[in-house]
């Protein structure tokens, strides 16, 4: 295993960030260096965004003893970075060596794989955006803001937050609840996420009563 740098684009320039590379070619990016890149993007673009989240197919690590780090956020700086590699349902990961990754014997088809990765990614982005906006974990209800001690808990979480969390987000961001859930339903239908689309259809009237 060797130390290495991975080149990323900064506008028209190339910039190297710290990584580690195993003999079989597996790569993990240093999460501190990756966060620094996100901060540089935020500063360079003078964006008025509430937050900036970077997603990567590379795995992440912080310390050399880490098996992996799923991601990291800095609420003060309004930035975060997360890896999506372990959201791939067709891969299995060794619990001892970070560089040992294998494909399952009977992988899902491309269409089903995309749907699973999208569902898991949606939940990640909602959860972490709400953290960056100052909301803590939900411990009383089944909610997208539930904490997760491992990936299976992460995968089992619902896509939606409970009404009082939704009300906080409405206050913070100022979106229209009916419009938001109408657009979400369109997205879920487009990506064949039938359970999520059905949940919105069945729950929208109750949500509007409790949040508006």
C-alpha positions as CSV (number, residue, x, y, z in Angstrom):
1,X,0.0,0.0,0.0
2,X,1.4,3.4,-0.9
3,X,0.6,7.0,-0.4
4,X,-0.5,9.0,-3.4
5,X,-2.3,12.1,-4.7
6,X,-5.4,12.2,-6.8
7,X,-5.8,15.1,-9.3
8,X,-9.0,17.1,-9.2
9,X,-10.0,20.1,-11.2
10,X,-10.0,23.7,-9.8
11,X,-11.5,25.6,-12.7
12,X,-9.0,25.2,-15.5
13,X,-6.3,24.0,-13.2
14,X,-5.4,20.6,-11.8
15,X,-4.8,20.2,-8.0
16,X,-3.6,17.2,-6.1
17,X,-5.2,15.9,-2.9
18,X,-3.9,13.2,-0.6
19,X,-5.0,9.6,-1.1
20,X,-3.9,6.1,-0.3
21,X,-3.7,3.3,-2.9
22,X,-3.6,-0.4,-2.4
23,X,-1.6,-2.9,-4.5
24,X,-4.9,-4.0,-6.2
25,X,-5.5,-0.4,-7.3
26,X,-8.3,0.5,-4.7
27,X,-8.2,4.2,-3.8
28,X,-9.4,6.1,-0.8
29,X,-9.3,9.9,-0.5
30,X,-8.2,11.7,2.6
31,X,-11.4,13.3,4.0
32,X,-9.6,16.3,5.4
33,X,-8.1,17.1,2.0
34,X,-11.4,16.5,0.3
35,X,-13.2,18.9,2.7
36,X,-10.6,21.5,1.9
37,X,-11.4,21.2,-1.8
38,X,-15.1,21.8,-1.0
39,X,-14.2,24.8,1.1
40,X,-12.0,26.1,-1.7
41,X,-15.0,25.8,-4.1
42,X,-17.3,27.6,-1.7
43,X,-14.8,30.5,-1.3
44,X,-13.8,30.7,-5.0
45,X,-17.4,30.9,-6.2
46,X,-18.7,33.3,-3.5
47,X,-21.9,31.3,-3.5
48,X,-24.9,32.3,-1.5
49,X,-25.9,28.6,-1.1
50,X,-27.1,27.5,2.3
51,X,-24.5,24.7,2.1
52,X,-22.3,22.8,-0.3
53,X,-22.1,19.0,-0.3
54,X,-19.7,17.0,-2.4
55,X,-20.3,13.4,-3.4
56,X,-17.7,11.0,-4.6
57,X,-17.4,7.4,-5.8
58,X,-14.1,7.1,-4.1
59,X,-14.0,5.9,-0.5
60,X,-12.8,8.2,2.2
61,X,-10.4,7.9,5.2
62,X,-9.2,10.2,7.9
63,X,-6.6,8.2,9.9
64,X,-4.4,5.4,8.5
65,X,-6.1,2.9,10.9
66,X,-9.5,3.7,9.4
67,X,-11.4,1.0,7.5
68,X,-13.3,3.8,5.9
69,X,-15.1,7.0,6.7
70,X,-18.6,7.5,5.2
71,X,-18.2,11.2,5.2
72,X,-17.8,14.4,7.2
73,X,-19.6,17.7,7.6
74,X,-18.6,21.1,9.0
75,X,-21.7,23.0,9.9
76,X,-19.7,26.2,10.7
77,X,-18.2,26.2,7.2
78,X,-21.4,25.0,5.6
79,X,-19.6,22.1,3.8
80,X,-19.6,18.3,3.7
81,X,-18.2,15.5,1.6
82,X,-19.6,11.9,1.4
83,X,-18.7,8.7,-0.4
84,X,-21.4,6.8,-2.3
85,X,-19.4,3.6,-3.0
86,X,-20.9,1.6,-0.2
87,X,-24.4,2.4,-1.4
88,X,-23.8,0.1,-4.4
89,X,-25.9,-3.0,-3.7
90,X,-23.8,-5.1,-5.9
91,X,-20.6,-4.8,-3.8
92,X,-19.5,-6.5,-0.6
93,X,-16.8,-5.1,1.7
94,X,-14.3,-6.8,3.9
95,X,-14.7,-5.9,7.6
96,X,-10.9,-6.2,8.1
97,X,-9.1,-4.7,5.1
98,X,-10.4,-1.6,3.3
99,X,-9.0,-2.6,0.0
100,X,-10.9,-5.9,-0.3
101,X,-14.1,-5.2,-2.3
102,X,-15.9,-7.8,-4.3
103,X,-19.0,-8.0,-6.5
104,X,-21.9,-10.2,-5.4
105,X,-22.4,-13.4,-7.4
106,X,-25.8,-12.3,-8.8
107,X,-25.8,-8.5,-9.2
108,X,-28.9,-6.5,-9.7
109,X,-29.6,-5.2,-13.2
110,X,-28.6,-1.7,-14.2
111,X,-32.1,-0.3,-13.8
112,X,-32.6,-1.7,-10.3
113,X,-29.1,-0.8,-9.2
114,X,-29.7,2.8,-10.2
115,X,-33.0,2.9,-8.2
116,X,-31.4,1.6,-5.0
117,X,-28.4,3.9,-5.2
118,X,-30.6,6.9,-5.9
119,X,-32.9,6.1,-2.9
120,X,-29.9,5.7,-0.6
121,X,-28.3,8.9,-1.9
122,X,-31.5,10.9,-1.6
123,X,-31.8,10.0,2.1
124,X,-28.1,10.8,2.7
125,X,-28.4,14.3,1.1
126,X,-31.6,15.2,3.0
127,X,-30.2,13.9,6.3
128,X,-26.9,15.7,6.0
129,X,-28.4,19.0,4.6
130,X,-30.6,19.1,7.7
131,X,-27.6,18.6,9.9
132,X,-25.8,21.5,8.1
133,X,-28.8,23.6,8.8
134,X,-28.6,22.9,12.5
135,X,-31.0,20.0,13.1
136,X,-30.0,17.1,15.3
137,X,-31.0,13.4,15.1
138,X,-34.6,12.4,15.6
139,X,-34.9,9.8,18.4
140,X,-38.6,9.5,18.9
141,X,-40.1,8.6,15.5
142,X,-39.2,6.7,12.3
143,X,-37.6,9.6,10.4
144,X,-35.0,10.4,7.8
145,X,-33.1,12.2,10.7
146,X,-32.7,9.0,12.7
147,X,-29.1,8.3,13.6
148,X,-27.4,5.2,12.1
149,X,-24.7,3.1,13.7
150,X,-24.0,1.1,10.6
151,X,-25.1,0.9,6.9
152,X,-28.0,-1.5,7.5
153,X,-29.6,1.0,9.9
154,X,-28.9,3.7,7.3
155,X,-30.6,1.8,4.5
156,X,-33.6,1.0,6.7
157,X,-34.5,4.7,7.4
158,X,-37.5,6.2,5.6
159,X,-37.0,9.0,3.0
160,X,-39.2,11.5,4.9
161,X,-39.0,13.5,8.0
162,X,-41.8,13.8,10.6
163,X,-44.1,16.9,10.6
164,X,-42.4,18.8,13.3
165,X,-39.0,18.4,11.6
166,X,-40.6,19.4,8.3
167,X,-42.0,22.5,10.0
168,X,-38.5,23.5,11.2
169,X,-37.1,23.1,7.7
170,X,-40.0,25.2,6.3
171,X,-39.2,28.0,8.8
172,X,-35.4,27.8,8.0
173,X,-35.6,27.6,4.2
174,X,-39.0,29.1,3.4
175,X,-40.3,26.5,0.9
176,X,-43.9,25.8,0.0
177,X,-44.8,22.4,1.5
178,X,-47.4,21.5,-1.1
179,X,-45.1,22.5,-4.0
180,X,-42.2,20.6,-2.5
181,X,-44.0,17.3,-2.1
182,X,-45.6,17.7,-5.5
183,X,-42.2,18.0,-7.1
184,X,-40.9,15.1,-4.9
185,X,-43.7,12.9,-6.1
186,X,-42.7,13.7,-9.7
187,X,-39.1,12.7,-9.1
188,X,-40.1,9.5,-7.4
189,X,-42.4,8.5,-10.2
190,X,-39.8,9.3,-12.8
191,X,-37.2,7.1,-11.1
192,X,-39.7,4.3,-10.4
193,X,-39.5,4.7,-6.6
194,X,-43.1,3.4,-6.2
195,X,-43.2,3.1,-2.4
196,X,-42.0,6.7,-1.9
197,X,-44.4,8.1,-4.5
198,X,-47.3,6.2,-2.8
199,X,-46.3,7.5,0.6
200,X,-46.6,11.1,-0.7
201,X,-49.9,10.4,-2.3
202,X,-51.3,8.9,0.8
203,X,-49.8,11.3,3.3
204,X,-49.9,14.7,1.6
205,X,-53.2,15.9,3.0
206,X,-52.2,15.0,6.6
207,X,-48.8,16.7,6.1
208,X,-50.4,19.9,4.9
209,X,-52.8,20.0,7.9
210,X,-49.9,19.5,10.4
211,X,-47.3,21.8,8.8
212,X,-49.0,24.7,7.1
